Amino acid sequence: MFYQLMKAGGEQIGLVWREVSGRPQVERIYLPVSGGKLKEKIFQDFPGITSSPRKIPFDIADRVAGLYSGRDEKMDLAWLNWTGLSEFAAKVLKQTCRIPRGKVDTYCGIAARIGNARAARAVGTALANNPFPIVIPCHRVVRADRSPGSFGGGTQMKKALLAKEEVLLDTREMICKTCIVSPPVRH
């Protein structure tokens, strides 16, 4: 298992990856942490990781950094290791990838779209445990009242990521109604 630290918009993000059948596979993406302790966090979470950083091939790191900086980058989800996720979590994360740049969805909207309208809290839990933030844009999921809600990097980082993607907030710091994807069709 390997890791790479990279600069993105003046901050440092990281990723952990491995080679599987000669192809890189991302295990986890790390958002910036205060105090510059990103490397220590990676070693804590992955004690068997190599001690020297190693660059992931195929410009994957550049794409992740670009997404963090607000660029519209394409990322092949096959580069992510989905095996550690439950079927429910994988459904939530894949649905979250369908939220267009510049738009947001709600926790209850995601729950309804995956066929379990009462699972908004479970959706929130799956997103809180998202191992691939930025690539799986969990920052694009907000509360039903249009407030940003929680995020692994903190509320300010969530607002900053949304702003980079041109999601608008009103004067009360609520997501503008025009930025919310249309509600799911109820059957």
C-alpha positions as CSV (number, residue, x, y, z in Angstrom):
1,M,0.0,0.0,0.0
2,F,1.2,3.5,-0.9
3,Y,0.4,7.1,-0.2
4,Q,0.7,10.4,-1.9
5,L,0.4,14.0,-0.5
6,M,-0.4,16.7,-3.0
7,K,-1.1,20.5,-3.0
8,A,-4.5,21.6,-3.9
9,G,-5.4,25.2,-3.7
10,G,-2.7,26.0,-1.1
11,E,-3.8,23.1,1.1
12,Q,-2.5,19.5,1.3
13,I,-4.7,16.5,0.5
14,G,-3.6,12.9,0.5
15,L,-4.6,9.6,-0.9
16,V,-3.8,6.0,-0.1
17,W,-3.6,3.5,-2.9
18,R,-2.5,0.1,-3.9
19,E,-1.8,-1.8,-7.1
20,V,-4.3,-4.5,-8.1
21,S,-3.4,-6.5,-11.2
22,G,-1.1,-3.8,-12.4
23,R,-3.6,-1.0,-12.0
24,P,-3.8,1.6,-9.2
25,Q,-6.8,1.5,-6.9
26,V,-7.6,4.3,-4.4
27,E,-8.3,3.1,-0.9
28,R,-9.0,6.5,0.7
29,I,-8.8,10.2,0.0
30,Y,-7.8,12.6,2.9
31,L,-9.0,16.1,3.1
32,P,-6.7,18.8,4.6
33,V,-6.3,18.6,8.4
34,S,-5.3,21.4,10.7
35,G,-1.8,21.4,12.1
36,G,-0.2,19.7,9.1
37,K,-0.7,16.2,10.5
38,L,-2.0,14.6,7.4
39,K,0.9,12.2,7.1
40,E,0.5,11.1,10.7
41,K,-3.2,10.5,10.1
42,I,-2.5,8.3,7.1
43,F,0.1,6.2,9.1
44,Q,-2.3,5.9,12.0
45,D,-5.1,4.6,9.7
46,F,-2.8,2.4,7.6
47,P,0.0,1.2,9.8
48,G,1.4,-1.2,7.2
49,I,1.8,1.5,4.5
50,T,5.2,2.2,2.9
51,S,7.1,4.9,4.7
52,S,8.0,6.8,1.5
53,P,5.4,8.5,-0.7
54,R,4.8,7.1,-4.2
55,K,3.0,8.9,-7.0
56,I,-0.2,7.3,-8.2
57,P,-0.2,6.8,-12.0
58,F,-2.7,8.0,-14.7
59,D,-2.9,11.6,-13.4
60,I,-5.3,10.4,-10.7
61,A,-3.7,12.7,-8.1
62,D,-4.0,15.7,-10.4
63,R,-7.6,15.0,-11.0
64,V,-8.4,14.7,-7.3
65,A,-6.5,18.0,-6.6
66,G,-8.4,19.6,-9.5
67,L,-11.7,18.6,-8.1
68,Y,-10.8,20.0,-4.7
69,S,-9.8,23.2,-6.4
70,G,-13.2,23.4,-8.1
71,R,-12.3,22.3,-11.6
72,D,-14.7,20.1,-13.5
73,E,-12.6,16.9,-13.7
74,K,-13.7,13.5,-14.9
75,M,-12.7,10.5,-12.7
76,D,-13.3,6.9,-13.5
77,L,-15.0,5.3,-10.5
78,A,-13.3,2.0,-11.3
79,W,-10.1,3.5,-9.8
80,L,-11.8,3.4,-6.4
81,N,-11.8,0.3,-4.1
82,W,-15.5,-0.3,-3.3
83,T,-15.0,-3.7,-1.6
84,G,-15.0,-2.3,1.9
85,L,-18.4,-0.7,1.6
86,S,-21.8,-2.1,2.3
87,E,-24.3,-2.5,-0.6
88,F,-26.3,0.4,0.9
89,A,-23.3,2.7,1.3
90,A,-22.2,1.9,-2.3
91,K,-25.7,2.8,-3.6
92,V,-25.6,6.1,-1.7
93,L,-22.1,7.0,-2.9
94,K,-22.9,6.1,-6.5
95,Q,-26.1,8.2,-6.4
96,T,-24.2,11.1,-4.9
97,C,-22.0,11.0,-8.0
98,R,-25.0,11.8,-10.1
99,I,-25.4,15.2,-8.6
100,P,-24.3,17.7,-11.2
101,R,-21.6,20.2,-10.5
102,G,-23.2,23.4,-9.4
103,K,-26.2,21.6,-7.8
104,V,-26.9,19.9,-4.5
105,D,-29.4,17.3,-3.3
106,T,-30.8,16.6,0.1
107,Y,-30.2,13.6,2.4
108,C,-33.9,12.7,1.9
109,G,-33.6,13.2,-1.8
110,I,-30.8,10.7,-2.0
111,A,-32.7,8.3,0.1
112,A,-35.7,8.5,-2.1
113,R,-33.6,8.1,-5.3
114,I,-32.1,4.9,-4.0
115,G,-35.6,3.5,-3.2
116,N,-35.6,4.0,0.6
117,A,-37.3,7.3,1.3
118,R,-37.1,6.9,5.1
119,A,-33.4,6.3,5.2
120,A,-32.2,10.0,5.3
121,R,-30.2,9.4,8.5
122,A,-28.6,6.3,7.1
123,V,-27.7,8.3,4.0
124,G,-26.0,10.8,6.2
125,T,-24.1,8.1,8.0
126,A,-22.9,6.6,4.7
127,L,-21.8,10.0,3.5
128,A,-20.0,10.7,6.8
129,N,-18.0,7.5,6.2
130,N,-17.3,8.3,2.5
131,P,-13.7,7.1,1.9
132,F,-13.5,9.1,-1.3
133,P,-14.5,12.7,-0.5
134,I,-14.2,15.1,-3.5
135,V,-14.4,12.3,-6.0
136,I,-17.7,11.2,-4.4
137,P,-19.0,14.7,-3.9
138,C,-20.6,14.3,-0.5
139,H,-20.2,18.0,0.0
140,R,-23.1,18.4,-2.6
141,V,-25.6,16.8,-0.1
142,V,-27.4,19.2,2.2
143,R,-30.1,19.2,4.8
144,A,-33.8,19.4,3.8
145,D,-34.0,23.0,5.2
146,R,-31.2,23.9,2.7
147,S,-28.6,24.5,5.4
148,P,-25.2,23.0,4.4
149,G,-25.1,20.4,7.2
150,S,-22.0,18.5,8.3
151,F,-18.9,17.6,6.4
152,G,-15.7,15.6,7.3
153,G,-13.6,18.7,6.6
154,G,-15.9,21.0,8.5
155,T,-18.8,23.3,7.5
156,Q,-16.5,26.1,6.3
157,M,-14.7,23.7,3.9
158,K,-18.1,22.4,2.7
159,K,-19.2,26.0,1.9
160,A,-15.9,26.7,0.2
161,L,-16.1,23.6,-2.0
162,L,-19.7,24.5,-2.9
163,A,-18.7,28.1,-3.7
164,K,-15.9,26.8,-6.0
165,E,-18.6,24.9,-7.9
166,E,-20.8,28.0,-8.1
167,V,-23.5,26.7,-5.7
168,L,-25.1,29.9,-4.3
169,L,-25.9,30.7,-0.7
170,D,-28.4,33.3,0.3
171,T,-27.9,36.0,2.9
172,R,-28.8,33.5,5.7
173,E,-26.1,31.1,4.3
174,M,-28.8,28.7,3.0
175,I,-28.4,27.0,-0.3
176,C,-30.4,28.9,-3.0
177,K,-33.5,27.0,-4.1
178,T,-32.3,27.1,-7.8
179,C,-29.2,25.0,-6.9
180,I,-31.2,22.1,-5.6
181,V,-31.8,19.2,-8.0
182,S,-35.4,18.5,-8.7
183,P,-37.1,16.3,-6.2
184,P,-37.4,12.6,-7.0
185,V,-40.6,11.4,-8.5
186,R,-42.7,9.6,-6.0
187,H,-44.5,6.5,-7.2
